[in-house]
Amino acid sequence: MDEFLLFVAVGFVAQMIDGAIGMAYGLTATSVLVSLGTHPAVASASVHAAEVFTTGASGFAHWRLKNVDARLVARLALPGIAGGVAGALLVSALPMQIIRPVVSAYLLGMGGLILWRAWRPPQPRPGRPVMLLGLGGGFLDAAGGGGWGPIVTSTLIGRGNVPRIAIGSTNAAEFFVTLAITAAFFTAIGLELWQAILGLVVGGVLAAPFAALVARHVPARQLMLLVGVVIMLLSLRSLAASLGG
């Protein structure tokens, strides 16, 4: 029961963060699970299974608010699915002693990216093709347990896309990518941590009504700084444990 409540708390906090800054649900939840000693593939599988519900709800809400460009969703989702499945199969095949320090280092880097985005918001500039962005974002999201939002959303905004369309379309595409990643993990290793998955879902559902309040009253930059530091500290702890053990 104590573990279930821990996962509820993690899901609640992760959804509050995601609702406020539009990213980092997966990074936050995966960082906690990996720091507790969970195999990165199992952690990523559990988080993505829970995210099927949260991304579905978020994508539908953005669609209702006309924040979704269907063509952009398709150009992100199709390569994102391919990259996500490849990433899930790769991380599922690698042994714990190899993949844990790699994933911990990746999460550490993503925490640093969030800090960088807080200090230096993306400026309009040309970037890589959208389909390549979806492919890379899906692969890294599955293999590392998170990162779709910080990679894809911030890049689209940096390319000059209208922020609400970039966020809404990225969220809508993420549902399809997350669904494919979860199916790939289920096929490769199954879904073991049902207690964690249920806890993350319950926490996310409970947080949903309050996320908008956080977005309204807490400055996004300060929250991004805090989230980036927390993710980096958790990742450093996990990286030290994996290298030391």
C-alpha positions as a Markdown table, in Angstrom:
| # | Residue | x | y | z |
|---|---|---|---|---|
| 1 | Met | 0.0 | 0.0 | 0.0 |
| 2 | Asp | 2.9 | 2.4 | 0.8 |
| 3 | Glu | 4.4 | 1.7 | -2.6 |
| 4 | Phe | 1.1 | 2.3 | -4.3 |
| 5 | Leu | 0.7 | 5.7 | -2.6 |
| 6 | Leu | 4.3 | 6.6 | -3.6 |
| 7 | Phe | 3.4 | 6.0 | -7.2 |
| 8 | Val | 0.2 | 8.0 | -6.8 |
| 9 | Ala | 2.3 | 10.9 | -5.5 |
| 10 | Val | 4.8 | 10.6 | -8.3 |
| 11 | Gly | 1.9 | 10.5 | -10.9 |
| 12 | Phe | 0.3 | 13.5 | -9.2 |
| 13 | Val | 3.5 | 15.6 | -9.2 |
| 14 | Ala | 4.5 | 14.5 | -12.7 |
| 15 | Gln | 1.1 | 15.5 | -14.1 |
| 16 | Met | 1.1 | 18.8 | -12.3 |
| 17 | Ile | 4.5 | 19.6 | -13.9 |
| 18 | Asp | 3.4 | 18.5 | -17.3 |
| 19 | Gly | 0.2 | 20.5 | -17.1 |
| 20 | Ala | 2.1 | 23.6 | -16.1 |
| 21 | Ile | 5.0 | 23.5 | -18.6 |
| 22 | Gly | 3.8 | 21.1 | -21.2 |
| 23 | Met | 6.5 | 18.5 | -20.7 |
| 24 | Ala | 8.5 | 16.3 | -18.3 |
| 25 | Tyr | 5.8 | 13.8 | -17.2 |
| 26 | Gly | 7.8 | 10.8 | -18.5 |
| 27 | Leu | 11.1 | 12.2 | -17.4 |
| 28 | Thr | 9.9 | 12.9 | -13.9 |
| 29 | Ala | 8.3 | 9.5 | -13.4 |
| 30 | Thr | 11.0 | 7.5 | -15.0 |
| 31 | Ser | 13.8 | 9.3 | -13.0 |
| 32 | Val | 12.0 | 8.3 | -9.8 |
| 33 | Leu | 11.5 | 4.7 | -10.9 |
| 34 | Val | 15.1 | 4.3 | -12.1 |
| 35 | Ser | 16.5 | 5.9 | -9.0 |
| 36 | Leu | 14.6 | 3.2 | -7.0 |
| 37 | Gly | 16.4 | 0.5 | -8.8 |
| 38 | Thr | 13.8 | -0.4 | -11.4 |
| 39 | His | 15.2 | -1.7 | -14.7 |
| 40 | Pro | 15.1 | 1.1 | -17.3 |
| 41 | Ala | 13.0 | -0.9 | -19.7 |
| 42 | Val | 10.5 | -1.8 | -17.0 |
| 43 | Ala | 10.4 | 1.8 | -15.9 |
| 44 | Ser | 9.8 | 3.1 | -19.4 |
| 45 | Ala | 7.2 | 0.5 | -20.1 |
| 46 | Ser | 5.3 | 1.4 | -16.9 |
| 47 | Val | 5.4 | 5.1 | -17.5 |
| 48 | His | 4.3 | 4.8 | -21.1 |
| 49 | Ala | 1.4 | 2.5 | -20.1 |
| 50 | Ala | 0.2 | 5.2 | -17.7 |
| 51 | Glu | 0.8 | 7.9 | -20.3 |
| 52 | Val | -1.6 | 6.3 | -22.7 |
| 53 | Phe | -4.4 | 7.7 | -20.5 |
| 54 | Thr | -2.8 | 11.1 | -19.8 |
| 55 | Thr | -1.7 | 11.8 | -23.4 |
| 56 | Gly | -5.1 | 10.6 | -24.8 |
| 57 | Ala | -6.9 | 13.1 | -22.5 |
| 58 | Ser | -4.5 | 15.9 | -23.3 |
| 59 | Gly | -4.6 | 15.3 | -27.0 |
| 60 | Phe | -8.4 | 15.3 | -27.0 |
| 61 | Ala | -8.6 | 18.5 | -25.0 |
| 62 | His | -6.2 | 20.3 | -27.4 |
| 63 | Trp | -8.3 | 19.0 | -30.3 |
| 64 | Arg | -11.4 | 20.4 | -28.8 |
| 65 | Leu | -9.7 | 23.7 | -28.4 |
| 66 | Lys | -8.6 | 23.7 | -32.0 |
| 67 | Asn | -4.9 | 23.6 | -31.0 |
| 68 | Val | -4.2 | 20.6 | -33.3 |
| 69 | Asp | -2.9 | 20.6 | -36.9 |
| 70 | Ala | -3.8 | 17.2 | -38.3 |
| 71 | Arg | -1.1 | 17.3 | -40.9 |
| 72 | Leu | 1.6 | 18.1 | -38.4 |
| 73 | Val | 0.3 | 15.3 | -36.1 |
| 74 | Ala | 0.6 | 12.8 | -38.9 |
| 75 | Arg | 4.1 | 13.9 | -39.8 |
| 76 | Leu | 5.2 | 13.6 | -36.2 |
| 77 | Ala | 3.3 | 10.5 | -35.2 |
| 78 | Leu | 4.2 | 8.1 | -38.0 |
| 79 | Pro | 8.0 | 8.4 | -37.7 |
| 80 | Gly | 7.6 | 8.7 | -34.0 |
| 81 | Ile | 5.9 | 5.3 | -33.8 |
| 82 | Ala | 8.7 | 3.8 | -35.8 |
| 83 | Gly | 11.4 | 5.4 | -33.6 |
| 84 | Gly | 9.5 | 4.5 | -30.5 |
| 85 | Val | 9.1 | 0.9 | -31.3 |
| 86 | Ala | 12.8 | 0.6 | -32.2 |
| 87 | Gly | 13.8 | 2.3 | -28.9 |
| 88 | Ala | 11.5 | 0.1 | -26.9 |
| 89 | Leu | 12.9 | -3.1 | -28.5 |
| 90 | Leu | 16.5 | -1.9 | -28.0 |
| 91 | Val | 16.2 | -1.0 | -24.3 |
| 92 | Ser | 14.3 | -4.3 | -23.7 |
| 93 | Ala | 17.2 | -6.3 | -25.1 |
| 94 | Leu | 20.1 | -4.8 | -23.2 |
| 95 | Pro | 21.2 | -6.1 | -19.8 |
| 96 | Met | 20.7 | -4.0 | -16.7 |
| 97 | Gln | 24.4 | -3.3 | -16.1 |
| 98 | Ile | 24.7 | -1.7 | -19.5 |
| 99 | Ile | 21.4 | 0.1 | -20.0 |
| 100 | Arg | 21.0 | 1.6 | -16.5 |
| 101 | Pro | 24.1 | 3.9 | -16.6 |
| 102 | Val | 23.3 | 4.9 | -20.2 |
| 103 | Val | 19.7 | 5.8 | -19.4 |
| 104 | Ser | 20.7 | 7.6 | -16.2 |
| 105 | Ala | 23.2 | 9.7 | -18.2 |
| 106 | Tyr | 20.5 | 10.4 | -20.8 |
| 107 | Leu | 18.0 | 11.5 | -18.1 |
| 108 | Leu | 20.8 | 13.7 | -16.6 |
| 109 | Gly | 21.3 | 15.3 | -20.0 |
| 110 | Met | 17.5 | 15.9 | -20.4 |
| 111 | Gly | 17.4 | 17.5 | -17.0 |
| 112 | Gly | 20.2 | 19.8 | -18.2 |
| 113 | Leu | 18.2 | 20.5 | -21.4 |
| 114 | Ile | 15.2 | 21.6 | -19.3 |
| 115 | Leu | 17.4 | 24.0 | -17.4 |
| 116 | Trp | 18.8 | 25.3 | -20.6 |
| 117 | Arg | 15.3 | 25.9 | -22.0 |
| 118 | Ala | 14.4 | 27.7 | -18.8 |
| 119 | Trp | 17.3 | 30.1 | -19.2 |
| 120 | Arg | 17.3 | 30.3 | -23.0 |
| 121 | Pro | 13.8 | 29.9 | -24.5 |
| 122 | Pro | 13.9 | 28.6 | -28.1 |
| 123 | Gln | 14.2 | 31.3 | -30.6 |
| 124 | Pro | 12.7 | 31.1 | -34.1 |
| 125 | Arg | 15.3 | 29.4 | -36.5 |
| 126 | Pro | 15.3 | 26.7 | -39.2 |
| 127 | Gly | 15.7 | 23.2 | -37.9 |
| 128 | Arg | 15.6 | 19.5 | -38.9 |
| 129 | Pro | 12.7 | 18.1 | -41.0 |
| 130 | Val | 9.6 | 17.3 | -38.9 |
| 131 | Met | 9.6 | 13.6 | -39.8 |
| 132 | Leu | 13.2 | 13.2 | -38.7 |
| 133 | Leu | 12.3 | 15.1 | -35.5 |
| 134 | Gly | 9.5 | 12.7 | -34.8 |
| 135 | Leu | 11.7 | 9.7 | -35.5 |
| 136 | Gly | 14.4 | 10.8 | -33.1 |
| 137 | Gly | 12.0 | 12.0 | -30.5 |
| 138 | Gly | 10.1 | 8.7 | -30.5 |
| 139 | Phe | 13.3 | 6.7 | -30.2 |
| 140 | Leu | 14.8 | 8.7 | -27.4 |
| 141 | Asp | 11.5 | 8.8 | -25.5 |
| 142 | Ala | 11.1 | 5.0 | -25.5 |
| 143 | Ala | 14.8 | 4.2 | -24.9 |
| 144 | Gly | 15.2 | 6.8 | -22.2 |
| 145 | Gly | 11.8 | 6.8 | -20.6 |
| 146 | Gly | 10.8 | 10.3 | -21.6 |
| 147 | Gly | 11.8 | 13.3 | -23.6 |
| 148 | Trp | 9.2 | 13.7 | -26.3 |
| 149 | Gly | 8.0 | 17.0 | -25.0 |
| 150 | Pro | 11.4 | 18.7 | -24.4 |
| 151 | Ile | 12.8 | 17.5 | -27.7 |
| 152 | Val | 9.8 | 17.9 | -30.1 |
| 153 | Thr | 7.8 | 20.7 | -28.6 |
| 154 | Ser | 10.7 | 23.0 | -27.9 |
| 155 | Thr | 12.2 | 22.4 | -31.4 |
| 156 | Leu | 8.9 | 23.1 | -33.2 |
| 157 | Ile | 8.5 | 26.4 | -31.2 |
| 158 | Gly | 12.1 | 27.2 | -32.1 |
| 159 | Arg | 11.3 | 26.6 | -35.8 |
| 160 | Gly | 8.7 | 29.4 | -35.6 |
| 161 | Asn | 5.5 | 27.3 | -35.2 |
| 162 | Val | 2.7 | 28.9 | -33.3 |
| 163 | Pro | 3.2 | 27.8 | -29.6 |
| 164 | Arg | -0.3 | 26.6 | -29.0 |
| 165 | Ile | -0.3 | 24.6 | -32.3 |
| 166 | Ala | 3.1 | 23.1 | -31.5 |
| 167 | Ile | 2.1 | 22.1 | -28.0 |
| 168 | Gly | -1.4 | 20.7 | -29.1 |
| 169 | Ser | -0.1 | 18.8 | -32.1 |
| 170 | Thr | 2.8 | 17.4 | -30.2 |
| 171 | Asn | 0.5 | 16.2 | -27.4 |
| 172 | Ala | -1.9 | 14.6 | -29.9 |
| 173 | Ala | 0.9 | 12.9 | -31.8 |
| 174 | Glu | 2.3 | 11.7 | -28.4 |
| 175 | Phe | -0.8 | 9.6 | -27.8 |
| 176 | Phe | -0.2 | 7.5 | -30.9 |
| 177 | Val | 3.5 | 7.2 | -30.2 |
| 178 | Thr | 3.0 | 6.2 | -26.6 |
| 179 | Leu | 0.4 | 3.6 | -27.5 |
| 180 | Ala | 2.9 | 2.0 | -30.0 |
| 181 | Ile | 5.7 | 2.1 | -27.4 |
| 182 | Thr | 3.5 | 0.5 | -24.8 |
| 183 | Ala | 2.5 | -2.3 | -27.3 |
| 184 | Ala | 6.1 | -2.9 | -28.2 |
| 185 | Phe | 7.1 | -3.2 | -24.5 |
| 186 | Phe | 4.2 | -5.5 | -23.8 |
| 187 | Thr | 5.3 | -7.7 | -26.6 |
| 188 | Ala | 9.0 | -7.7 | -25.6 |
| 189 | Ile | 8.9 | -7.9 | -21.8 |
| 190 | Gly | 5.3 | -7.7 | -20.7 |
| 191 | Leu | 4.0 | -5.1 | -18.2 |
| 192 | Glu | 5.1 | -6.1 | -14.7 |
| 193 | Leu | 4.6 | -3.1 | -12.4 |
| 194 | Trp | 0.8 | -2.9 | -12.5 |
| 195 | Gln | 0.9 | -1.3 | -9.1 |
| 196 | Ala | 3.1 | 1.4 | -10.4 |
| 197 | Ile | 1.1 | 1.9 | -13.6 |
| 198 | Leu | -2.2 | 2.1 | -11.6 |
| 199 | Gly | -0.7 | 4.5 | -9.1 |
| 200 | Leu | 0.7 | 6.8 | -11.9 |
| 201 | Val | -2.7 | 6.8 | -13.6 |
| 202 | Val | -4.6 | 7.6 | -10.4 |
| 203 | Gly | -2.1 | 10.3 | -9.4 |
| 204 | Gly | -2.4 | 11.8 | -12.9 |
| 205 | Val | -6.2 | 11.8 | -12.9 |
| 206 | Leu | -6.3 | 13.5 | -9.5 |
| 207 | Ala | -3.8 | 16.1 | -10.6 |
| 208 | Ala | -5.6 | 17.0 | -13.9 |
| 209 | Pro | -8.1 | 19.5 | -12.4 |
| 210 | Phe | -5.3 | 21.3 | -10.5 |
| 211 | Ala | -2.7 | 21.5 | -13.3 |
| 212 | Ala | -4.3 | 24.6 | -14.9 |
| 213 | Leu | -4.1 | 26.4 | -11.6 |
| 214 | Val | -0.4 | 25.6 | -11.4 |
| 215 | Ala | 0.1 | 27.0 | -14.9 |
| 216 | Arg | -1.8 | 30.1 | -14.0 |
| 217 | His | -0.1 | 30.9 | -10.6 |
| 218 | Val | 3.4 | 29.4 | -10.8 |
| 219 | Pro | 5.9 | 31.0 | -13.3 |
| 220 | Ala | 6.9 | 28.4 | -15.9 |
| 221 | Arg | 10.6 | 29.4 | -15.8 |
| 222 | Gln | 11.0 | 28.9 | -12.1 |
| 223 | Leu | 9.1 | 25.5 | -12.3 |
| 224 | Met | 11.3 | 24.4 | -15.2 |
| 225 | Leu | 14.4 | 25.2 | -13.2 |
| 226 | Leu | 13.1 | 23.2 | -10.2 |
| 227 | Val | 12.1 | 20.3 | -12.4 |
| 228 | Gly | 15.5 | 20.3 | -14.2 |
| 229 | Val | 17.4 | 20.2 | -10.9 |
| 230 | Val | 15.3 | 17.4 | -9.4 |
| 231 | Ile | 15.7 | 15.2 | -12.5 |
| 232 | Met | 19.4 | 15.8 | -12.6 |
| 233 | Leu | 19.8 | 14.9 | -8.9 |
| 234 | Leu | 17.8 | 11.7 | -9.3 |
| 235 | Ser | 19.8 | 10.8 | -12.3 |
| 236 | Leu | 23.1 | 11.5 | -10.6 |
| 237 | Arg | 22.0 | 9.2 | -7.7 |
| 238 | Ser | 21.0 | 6.5 | -10.1 |
| 239 | Leu | 24.2 | 6.9 | -12.2 |
| 240 | Ala | 26.4 | 6.8 | -9.1 |
| 241 | Ala | 24.6 | 3.6 | -7.9 |
| 242 | Ser | 24.9 | 1.9 | -11.2 |
| 243 | Leu | 28.6 | 2.7 | -11.7 |
| 244 | Gly | 29.4 | 1.9 | -8.1 |
| 245 | Gly | 27.5 | -1.4 | -8.0 |
